Structures are given as structure tokens and as C-alpha cells.
Amino acid sequence: MLKLPFELFVGLRYTRAKRRNGFISFISFSSIIGIALGVTALITVLSIMNGFQEELRDRILGMTAHMTITEQHEHLSDWQPLYEQVKQQPDILGAAPNIMEQGMLTYNGKVKGVAIRGILPVYENEVGDIAQKMRYGSLEALKPGQFSIILGKELALSLGVSIGDKVTLIAPQGSVSAVGIIPRIKRFTIVGFFEAGMHEYDSGLALIHLKDAQTLFKYGDSVSGLQLKIDDLFRVGEVKQELANHLQQTLYVRDWRQQHLNFFKAIEMEKRMMFIVLALIIMVAAFNIVSTMVMVVTDKQADIAVLRTLGATPNSIQWIFIIQGLVIGLFGALLGLVGGISLASNIDVIVPFIENLLGFKFFPPDVYYISQVPSKIIWSDVYSVSGIAFILTLLATLYPARKAAKVQPAEALRYE
């Protein structure tokens, strides 16, 4: 038969034993439930925020490339040799040239400022998912010299246009005449609409053919830059360094983290604040353990005195109550761990059930771009939450355990 250490045996026996004071048992139970609820809430909320972050990142990167190569102060000329050069790199999955400029679209007296992106449809599918986001028409409808245009869905609704309508595009690059600088104006035929699920793109982006953009914005044979798609978007720093070592010419490389730095920083900051706020639930439960253990020590003073007279050292008494407190905390943490992982893994089933039960939607499709609650469990978050719960539980047992170790046998047994 396995022989447990003295301190572990007594500590577990105290945990299993029926206490004479029912109130102490109730507080112990409430402490376990409090830690379990805190851990469950923290894992679930962090998983939902990870899901939102991943969903937004996928939507953004579906419309933009992982990296963009440009000239620092001028247009990128001779992009074809550069395209062949970067395509030979093992980490590069695709590349596509583009032109990014600003302009104004007008239709029936309505005016909208938009970002104009000139693309080559045959290359664009290598770096983005715009083709999958088309609601009407296709990228192949953009033909050079035909001056056709594809608009975001919200942009089209705000202008009140449909397929086949002609809109006027005004470019800031003007032509010099005797009366001054005249803006360049060109009529474009609408051949399609896309819906990216991001307000920034759906309401302010228009796509035209690269050749038409070069003509309108006076680029000649140059482009704004070369967009790249890599095999692992989180290795952009390493790939950027490899490109710098490989490319012969001096170029400027900008990755997706730099382009959307403030946006992702705001999401990360919100995640940290939610972590701190919800960790307070675990701290409250840990304080309950302190109060529980203090009352247990008071209730067991006679037992402590008997153990001391039988030869138990103050250190042994201290470990008995540390073990008892840790058992309460570990049970709570394990219950919360199971509950949090189960809840986060089935959030796609639980949320619709609650919506049907209450009769309303948390994210109506006509208001929010994300109509379902996404969830992604990152195990490093789970380990962090579990570690914090364990450490807080351990800290909560130290004061009551030290108090138990200081009990004097003669004082405790005086009135017994």
C-alpha cells in the first residue's frame, strides 16, 4: 500500500472530512465555484477575442497583401524582372503589381472620395481573395482600354449605381493648359461589385485595370509597388530580411503589421484589459480561500495542538494547511479549465441557442459585418490563466498556514 507523507495525508483528510462548522464548508464550496467561474470566463472571453482578431485579420489580408515592395520616393519601374526575382524565393507564394491612388467618383450629382487600385486580374489572385468576395461580375471583366470599374458594395449603394452604369472618375493628377491645371476626368463603366466585410474597403475602394490606371494617373509603364503573399504571415520580419539580402536594388518593403499597426495594437490592448478585469474574479475567489482557511485554522486549533504534542513541527503544520488550500484551488481551476475549453469550443452552438431562447441576435447581419461569434483557443492563454489561478491559490494559503504553525499547544488545549 502506498504510504503518503504525513503532511499530505492529514491535509487531504481535512479536505475530505465533514466539518462541524457547516458555514466553513459552504465558503469552501463557494471558493471552488468562484475560481471555476473566473477561469471559465477568462478562457472563454480570451478565446472569443482571439477569434475576432483572427477574423478581422483574415478579412483585411483578403484585400491586401502580406508585404509590399515599393521605391522609397518614386514609382516602381521594370516590375517584371523584380516579379521573377521574388517568385524564386521559397517563402513567397505569389506576387502582383498594383497602383494605389486617390480620386473622386461622381454620379448624378453625388460625389465620393475613394481609393483607386489598379490591378492585373491574372496576377491578383496570387496575393488576395478579392475574386472570392465578388458579389456581381468578376475580376476578369476588367479589360485594358475599356475603362471598366469594380466598386465596393457600400460605395455602390451610396452612389446609387448598378451594373452597366457609367461613373465619372476625377484624378488629382491634372493636365496643364492655358487656363491652369485641369483635373483628369474619365468615364468608367461599372462591371462588378465586391463585399469584403470591412467598411474601409466596401465604402471606399474601387478597382480598375492596371493599364487604365497607368494612363489615367500618368504612370507610364511603372506601378506603385509589388504586392507579395508569403507562406506564413507571422514570419514577415524574417522574410523581409531575406528579401533585403537577396535583392540587388534598394527598395522599401512594408508589411501588413505596419500598414494596420494602430488597429491591431488597439485589439491587443483591449484583450489585455479584459484579461486584467476578469482576473479580478479569480482574485476575489482567492480571498475567499483566505477567509475559509483562517476559519478552518480556528476550528482545528485543538487538533493542531494534539499534532504538535505528538511531535509535528510548525513547518509540518504549515504544509498541512497549504495542501488543504491548494486542493480547494486546484479543484476550482480544473473545473474552470474544463468549463472554459468546453464553452469556447462550442460557442458557435451556444450563442445561437441563447439567441433563439431570448428572441434576438447579438450581432444582427444588417448592422455588423461579423454576424457570428468567432472563437479560437490559444493554448498559451489557457496555460497563463491556469498558472495565475494556481499562483493566486498558493498565495492565499500562506497567511492561514503560517497562523496555524504559530498555534501554541498549551494555549489551544487550556479550555478543552
Backbone torsions as a table, in degrees:
resi	resn	phi	psi	omega
1	MET	NA	135.6	-178.5
2	LEU	-68.1	128.7	-178.8
3	LYS	-101.4	114.3	-178.2
4	LEU	-80.8	152.2	172.2
5	PRO	-58.5	150.8	-176.3
6	PHE	-55.1	-47.8	-176.4
7	GLU	-64.3	-41.7	-179.2
8	LEU	-67.2	-40.1	-179.2
9	PHE	-63.0	-47.9	-177.8
10	VAL	-68.8	-39.7	179.9
11	GLY	-62.4	-43.2	177.9
12	LEU	-69.0	-34.3	178.6
13	ARG	-66.3	-40.6	176.4
14	TYR	-62.8	-36.1	-178.7
15	THR	-68.7	-39.2	-177.4
16	ARG	-82.0	-24.6	-172.2
17	ALA	-69.5	149.2	175.5
18	LYS	-79.7	120.8	-176.7
19	ARG	-81.1	149.7	176.4
20	ARG	-69.5	-28.5	-178.8
21	ASN	-95.9	104.9	-178.9
22	GLY	-64.3	-28.3	-180.0
23	PHE	-63.7	-38.0	178.3
24	ILE	-63.7	-42.2	178.5
25	SER	-62.1	-40.2	179.1
26	PHE	-63.1	-42.7	180.0
27	ILE	-66.1	-37.7	177.0
28	SER	-61.1	-45.1	179.1
29	PHE	-63.3	-43.7	-179.9
30	SER	-65.3	-32.8	177.1
31	SER	-65.5	-43.2	177.4
32	ILE	-61.0	-46.7	180.0
33	ILE	-63.9	-39.7	179.9
34	GLY	-62.1	-45.6	178.3
35	ILE	-65.4	-41.0	179.7
36	ALA	-61.7	-44.7	179.7
37	LEU	-65.7	-39.8	179.0
38	GLY	-63.2	-46.1	179.7
39	VAL	-66.0	-41.7	178.8
40	THR	-60.9	-47.7	-178.7
41	ALA	-63.5	-41.3	-177.2
42	LEU	-67.1	-45.6	179.1
43	ILE	-63.8	-42.7	-178.0
44	THR	-65.3	-47.6	-178.2
45	VAL	-64.9	-43.0	178.7
46	LEU	-63.4	-37.9	178.7
47	SER	-66.2	-40.2	178.3
48	ILE	-65.5	-41.7	178.9
49	MET	-67.4	-35.7	174.2
50	ASN	-64.0	-38.8	178.4
51	GLY	-65.0	-43.3	177.1
52	PHE	-62.9	-43.0	-179.9
53	GLN	-61.7	-44.0	179.7
54	GLU	-66.6	-40.4	-179.8
55	GLU	-62.7	-46.3	179.8
56	LEU	-66.2	-39.3	179.5
57	ARG	-64.0	-41.1	179.0
58	ASP	-64.9	-38.4	-179.9
59	ARG	-69.0	-39.0	178.4
60	ILE	-67.0	-46.7	-177.7
61	LEU	-74.1	-12.9	172.5
62	GLY	-72.2	-20.4	179.8
63	MET	-108.5	-14.5	178.6
64	THR	-130.7	159.8	-178.5
65	ALA	-83.9	166.6	177.1
66	HIS	-69.0	-36.1	-178.4
67	MET	-144.0	154.1	177.4
68	THR	-133.8	128.8	177.2
69	ILE	-101.5	125.6	179.6
70	THR	-138.4	166.4	167.1
71	GLU	-81.6	148.7	-173.3
72	GLN	-65.6	-44.8	-173.5
73	HIS	-126.8	8.0	-178.0
74	GLU	-150.9	174.5	-180.0
75	HIS	-69.7	156.1	-179.5
76	LEU	-88.8	111.5	179.6
77	SER	-97.9	160.2	179.7
78	ASP	51.4	54.7	-177.7
79	TRP	-73.6	-22.8	-177.5
80	GLN	-61.4	-47.8	176.4
81	PRO	-61.3	-36.3	178.1
82	LEU	-66.4	-38.3	177.5
83	TYR	-59.2	-48.3	-180.0
84	GLU	-64.1	-32.8	-177.9
85	GLN	-70.7	-46.2	-177.1
86	VAL	-74.1	-27.5	-180.0
87	LYS	-67.5	-19.2	178.4
88	GLN	-78.7	-13.6	179.7
89	GLN	-72.5	137.6	-174.5
90	PRO	-66.0	-26.2	-176.5
91	ASP	-88.0	-8.5	-176.3
92	ILE	-91.9	120.4	178.7
93	LEU	-89.5	-29.6	-177.9
94	GLY	-165.9	162.8	178.9
95	ALA	-148.4	151.2	-179.4
96	ALA	-156.4	135.1	176.1
97	PRO	-79.8	154.6	174.2
98	ASN	-155.3	168.0	173.5
99	ILE	-126.0	126.1	178.1
100	MET	-114.1	118.7	179.3
101	GLU	-142.6	170.1	177.4
102	GLN	-107.7	150.7	177.8
103	GLY	-161.4	-177.4	177.1
104	MET	-127.6	134.6	175.6
105	LEU	-105.5	134.6	178.0
106	THR	-127.0	144.4	177.3
107	TYR	-158.6	119.9	178.8
108	ASN	51.4	43.2	177.4
109	GLY	85.2	-6.7	178.2
110	LYS	-92.1	137.6	-177.1
111	VAL	-126.9	133.4	178.4
112	LYS	-135.8	130.2	172.0
113	GLY	-78.9	131.5	-174.8
114	VAL	-137.7	160.1	169.3
115	ALA	-92.6	127.7	-179.2
116	ILE	-102.2	125.4	177.8
117	ARG	-117.6	116.7	174.7
118	GLY	-88.9	127.4	-174.3
119	ILE	-133.1	161.7	167.7
120	LEU	-107.3	108.7	-174.5
121	PRO	-52.4	-36.2	-177.0
122	VAL	-67.5	-25.8	179.3
123	TYR	-95.2	-28.4	-169.5
124	GLU	-60.8	-33.5	-179.5
125	ASN	-66.6	-14.3	179.4
126	GLU	-74.3	-23.1	-172.1
127	VAL	-120.9	-14.5	-175.9
128	GLY	-143.7	178.4	-178.6
129	ASP	-115.0	27.5	-177.0
130	ILE	-61.8	-37.0	-179.3
131	ALA	-59.4	-36.0	179.3
132	GLN	-76.4	-15.7	-178.1
133	LYS	-98.2	3.1	178.0
134	MET	-70.6	129.7	177.3
135	ARG	-97.9	-34.4	175.8
136	TYR	-138.7	138.2	179.9
137	GLY	78.1	-168.6	179.9
138	SER	-149.9	163.6	178.7
139	LEU	-63.4	-30.1	-178.4
140	GLU	-65.5	-14.1	178.2
141	ALA	-72.5	-13.8	175.9
142	LEU	-78.9	105.6	-178.5
143	LYS	-110.6	139.2	179.4
144	PRO	-65.0	136.0	178.0
145	GLY	85.5	-12.5	180.0
146	GLN	-91.9	-9.4	178.3
147	PHE	49.3	59.9	174.4
148	SER	-101.8	159.8	-173.1
149	ILE	-144.4	146.4	175.3
150	ILE	-118.0	130.6	-176.3
151	LEU	-113.0	155.9	169.5
152	GLY	-67.8	151.8	-174.1
153	LYS	-60.8	-44.8	-179.3
154	GLU	-68.2	-36.2	176.8
155	LEU	-62.4	-42.0	178.6
156	ALA	-64.5	-40.6	179.0
157	LEU	-65.6	-40.3	-179.5
158	SER	-67.6	-30.9	177.6
159	LEU	-85.7	-19.1	-179.0
160	GLY	73.1	40.4	-176.6
161	VAL	-111.6	164.3	176.5
162	SER	-138.9	176.3	-179.2
163	ILE	-58.3	132.7	179.0
164	GLY	96.2	-17.0	177.9
165	ASP	-69.3	155.9	178.1
166	LYS	-110.0	127.1	177.1
167	VAL	-113.5	155.2	180.0
168	THR	-101.6	125.5	178.2
169	LEU	-104.7	123.7	179.7
170	ILE	-107.5	119.5	-179.3
171	ALA	-98.2	141.8	-179.7
172	PRO	-69.3	-22.5	178.0
173	GLN	-72.2	105.3	-174.2
174	GLY	-94.3	170.4	175.8
175	SER	-106.3	136.2	-179.0
176	VAL	-80.9	129.6	178.4
177	SER	-134.6	-177.5	-179.2
178	ALA	-66.0	-25.2	-178.6
179	VAL	-97.8	6.1	179.2
180	GLY	120.0	-159.3	-178.9
181	ILE	-88.7	122.6	179.5
182	ILE	-106.4	125.9	178.4
183	PRO	-59.6	148.4	178.0
184	ARG	-81.8	127.3	-175.3
185	ILE	-124.0	135.4	-179.5
186	LYS	-146.7	140.0	178.2
187	ARG	-89.0	132.2	179.3
188	PHE	-120.9	144.7	178.0
189	THR	-98.7	129.5	-178.6
190	ILE	-76.7	124.7	-177.9
191	VAL	-120.3	-0.5	-179.8
192	GLY	-178.3	163.1	175.3
193	PHE	-129.9	145.1	174.0
194	PHE	-123.0	158.8	176.7
195	GLU	-135.7	105.6	-176.7
196	ALA	-87.5	-17.8	-175.6
197	GLY	81.3	14.1	176.3
198	MET	-130.0	125.2	-175.9
199	HIS	-57.5	-37.2	-178.2
200	GLU	-56.6	-39.0	-177.7
201	TYR	-91.2	-42.4	-175.7
202	ASP	-66.0	-27.3	-176.7
203	SER	-106.8	-4.5	-174.0
204	GLY	-144.5	20.7	-178.6
205	LEU	-129.5	136.8	175.1
206	ALA	-130.9	142.2	-178.3
207	LEU	-111.7	132.7	173.6
208	ILE	-133.2	169.1	179.4
209	HIS	-70.8	147.8	-177.4
210	LEU	-58.6	-41.7	-179.2
211	LYS	-63.7	-40.3	177.8
212	ASP	-66.0	-37.2	178.3
213	ALA	-67.0	-40.1	177.7
214	GLN	-62.3	-38.3	178.9
215	THR	-69.4	-47.1	-175.0
216	LEU	-68.1	-41.8	-174.4
217	PHE	-99.8	11.3	174.5
218	LYS	59.6	49.9	179.4
219	TYR	-92.2	-13.7	-173.7
220	GLY	66.8	-124.9	176.5
221	ASP	-101.2	8.0	-177.6
222	SER	-87.7	169.2	175.4
223	VAL	-134.5	168.6	177.3
224	SER	-71.1	-40.3	-177.6
225	GLY	-175.3	177.3	178.9
226	LEU	-116.7	117.0	-179.5
227	GLN	-85.4	143.4	-177.8
228	LEU	-126.3	146.8	171.6
229	LYS	-121.0	127.9	-176.6
230	ILE	-111.1	165.9	-174.8
231	ASP	-72.8	-27.1	179.4
232	ASP	-134.8	107.7	-174.1
233	LEU	-66.4	-16.0	179.5
234	PHE	-87.6	-1.6	177.7
235	ARG	-106.0	25.3	-176.1
236	VAL	-62.0	-33.6	179.3
237	GLY	-64.3	-44.8	179.7
238	GLU	-67.5	-42.7	-179.9
239	VAL	-65.0	-37.5	178.1
240	LYS	-61.0	-41.8	178.8
241	GLN	-66.9	-39.4	178.1
242	GLU	-63.8	-39.4	177.9
243	LEU	-65.8	-39.7	179.1
244	ALA	-62.0	-36.5	179.2
245	ASN	-75.0	-26.8	-173.6
246	HIS	-91.0	-38.4	-175.9
247	LEU	-73.6	139.3	-177.3
248	GLN	-81.6	-34.3	-175.7
249	GLN	-91.3	162.7	179.4
250	THR	-86.0	113.5	-177.9
251	LEU	-130.5	163.1	179.0
252	TYR	-109.3	123.8	-178.4
253	VAL	-112.3	125.2	179.9
254	ARG	-122.2	129.2	-177.1
255	ASP	-104.4	175.3	-174.4
256	TRP	-65.2	-27.2	179.0
257	ARG	-68.6	-37.8	178.3
258	GLN	-71.6	-37.0	-177.7
259	GLN	-68.0	-32.2	-177.2
260	HIS	-125.0	38.0	-173.9
261	LEU	-60.1	-50.7	-175.8
262	ASN	-64.7	-37.0	-178.5
263	PHE	-63.4	-50.4	-177.6
264	PHE	-72.7	-28.2	174.8
265	LYS	-66.3	-38.6	179.0
266	ALA	-64.5	-41.4	178.4
267	ILE	-65.0	-42.2	-179.9
268	GLU	-65.3	-39.7	178.0
269	MET	-64.6	-41.5	178.1
270	GLU	-62.7	-39.5	178.8
271	LYS	-63.4	-42.5	179.5
272	ARG	-64.3	-41.2	-179.6
273	MET	-65.9	-40.3	177.1
274	MET	-64.0	-36.5	177.4
275	PHE	-61.3	-45.2	-178.6
276	ILE	-66.1	-44.1	-177.6
277	VAL	-64.3	-46.5	-177.7
278	LEU	-74.0	-23.0	175.3
279	ALA	-65.8	-21.4	177.7
280	LEU	-64.0	-28.9	177.1
281	ILE	-62.5	-42.6	179.0
282	ILE	-66.7	-36.5	178.8
283	MET	-64.8	-40.4	177.5
284	VAL	-61.8	-43.6	178.1
285	ALA	-63.8	-35.3	177.7
286	ALA	-65.7	-38.1	176.7
287	PHE	-65.9	-31.9	174.6
288	ASN	-63.1	-35.6	177.6
289	ILE	-64.4	-39.0	177.8
290	VAL	-58.4	-50.0	-178.1
291	SER	-65.6	-38.2	178.8
292	THR	-61.9	-48.3	-176.6
293	MET	-68.0	-34.2	177.4
294	VAL	-62.5	-42.6	179.1
295	MET	-69.5	-34.2	177.0
296	VAL	-64.4	-42.4	179.0
297	VAL	-61.4	-43.0	178.4
298	THR	-62.7	-40.6	-178.4
299	ASP	-69.8	-29.2	-174.7
300	LYS	-103.0	19.0	-177.2
301	GLN	-60.4	-38.9	178.8
302	ALA	-64.0	-42.5	179.1
303	ASP	-63.4	-40.6	179.0
304	ILE	-61.7	-42.5	-179.6
305	ALA	-62.4	-41.7	179.1
306	VAL	-63.5	-43.7	179.3
307	LEU	-62.3	-39.3	-179.9
308	ARG	-66.0	-40.4	179.7
309	THR	-68.9	-22.9	177.4
310	LEU	-85.4	-0.7	174.4
311	GLY	113.1	2.5	178.8
312	ALA	-69.7	136.9	-179.6
313	THR	-85.8	160.1	175.7
314	PRO	-56.1	-34.5	179.2
315	ASN	-66.2	-38.5	177.6
316	SER	-64.9	-43.6	177.7
317	ILE	-59.7	-42.0	180.0
318	GLN	-60.9	-44.2	-178.6
319	TRP	-68.6	-31.0	177.2
320	ILE	-58.2	-44.9	-176.9
321	PHE	-81.5	-26.0	172.8
322	ILE	-64.6	-43.3	179.0
323	ILE	-63.1	-40.9	-180.0
324	GLN	-63.0	-43.4	178.6
325	GLY	-67.4	-38.4	180.0
326	LEU	-66.4	-33.9	177.8
327	VAL	-63.1	-42.5	177.1
328	ILE	-60.9	-47.0	-178.2
329	GLY	-66.8	-41.3	-177.8
330	LEU	-68.2	-37.7	176.1
331	PHE	-61.1	-43.5	178.6
332	GLY	-63.9	-43.4	-178.9
333	ALA	-65.4	-41.4	179.9
334	LEU	-66.7	-42.2	176.9
335	LEU	-61.5	-42.7	178.9
336	GLY	-65.7	-36.4	179.4
337	LEU	-63.7	-47.7	178.9
338	VAL	-64.3	-44.3	-179.5
339	GLY	-64.7	-42.7	-178.7
340	GLY	-65.5	-45.8	-179.7
341	ILE	-65.8	-41.0	179.3
342	SER	-64.6	-42.6	-178.8
343	LEU	-68.0	-44.9	-179.1
344	ALA	-66.9	-33.1	-178.7
345	SER	-74.4	-24.2	-175.7
346	ASN	-117.1	24.0	-178.1
347	ILE	-64.0	-28.6	179.6
348	ASP	-70.5	-18.3	176.8
349	VAL	-97.5	-38.0	-175.3
350	ILE	-69.5	-44.4	-177.5
351	VAL	-62.8	-48.4	176.2
352	PRO	-59.1	-34.7	177.8
353	PHE	-63.4	-44.4	178.9
354	ILE	-66.1	-39.0	178.7
355	GLU	-62.4	-43.5	178.1
356	ASN	-66.9	-34.7	-179.5
357	LEU	-68.8	-41.4	-176.8
358	LEU	-90.6	-16.7	176.3
359	GLY	83.3	20.4	175.3
360	PHE	-149.1	162.7	-179.1
361	LYS	-104.3	137.7	177.1
362	PHE	-68.3	-36.9	-179.2
363	PHE	-128.9	84.7	179.3
364	PRO	-60.9	134.9	-177.9
365	PRO	-61.3	-28.5	-179.2
366	ASP	-80.5	-5.7	179.1
367	VAL	-113.0	-45.9	-175.3
368	TYR	-106.8	148.1	176.6
369	TYR	-73.9	-32.4	178.9
370	ILE	-101.8	106.2	-174.5
371	SER	-89.6	-10.4	178.3
372	GLN	-121.3	150.1	179.5
373	VAL	-82.7	111.9	180.0
374	PRO	-82.1	157.6	178.7
375	SER	-148.3	137.1	176.7
376	LYS	-143.0	118.6	179.7
377	ILE	-83.6	120.4	172.6
378	ILE	-105.6	118.2	-170.6
379	TRP	-66.0	-25.4	176.2
380	SER	-63.8	-35.5	175.5
381	ASP	-66.1	-41.7	179.2
382	VAL	-61.9	-44.0	179.1
383	TYR	-64.8	-38.3	-180.0
384	SER	-64.4	-45.6	179.4
385	VAL	-62.9	-44.1	179.4
386	SER	-63.4	-41.7	178.8
387	GLY	-63.2	-41.6	178.8
388	ILE	-64.6	-42.5	179.1
389	ALA	-61.8	-40.8	179.7
390	PHE	-66.7	-44.1	-178.2
391	ILE	-65.6	-43.4	178.8
392	LEU	-63.6	-38.1	177.4
393	THR	-64.3	-42.9	178.8
394	LEU	-62.5	-44.4	179.4
395	LEU	-63.5	-35.9	-177.6
396	ALA	-67.6	-22.9	-178.2
397	THR	-87.9	-13.3	-172.0
398	LEU	-66.9	-47.0	-177.8
399	TYR	-64.0	-50.0	178.8
400	PRO	-61.3	-36.5	-179.3
401	ALA	-66.5	-40.0	177.6
402	ARG	-67.1	-36.3	177.7
403	LYS	-63.8	-39.6	178.2
404	ALA	-65.2	-38.0	-178.7
405	ALA	-67.1	-23.0	-177.7
406	LYS	-91.6	1.6	179.7
407	VAL	-66.0	129.7	178.7
408	GLN	-92.0	124.3	-176.3
409	PRO	-55.7	-42.5	-177.3
410	ALA	-63.9	-42.0	-179.9
411	GLU	-66.9	-41.3	-176.5
412	ALA	-68.1	-34.4	-174.7
413	LEU	-94.6	1.0	-174.7
414	ARG	-60.4	-42.2	-174.6
415	TYR	-104.2	12.7	179.4
416	GLU	-82.5	NA	NA
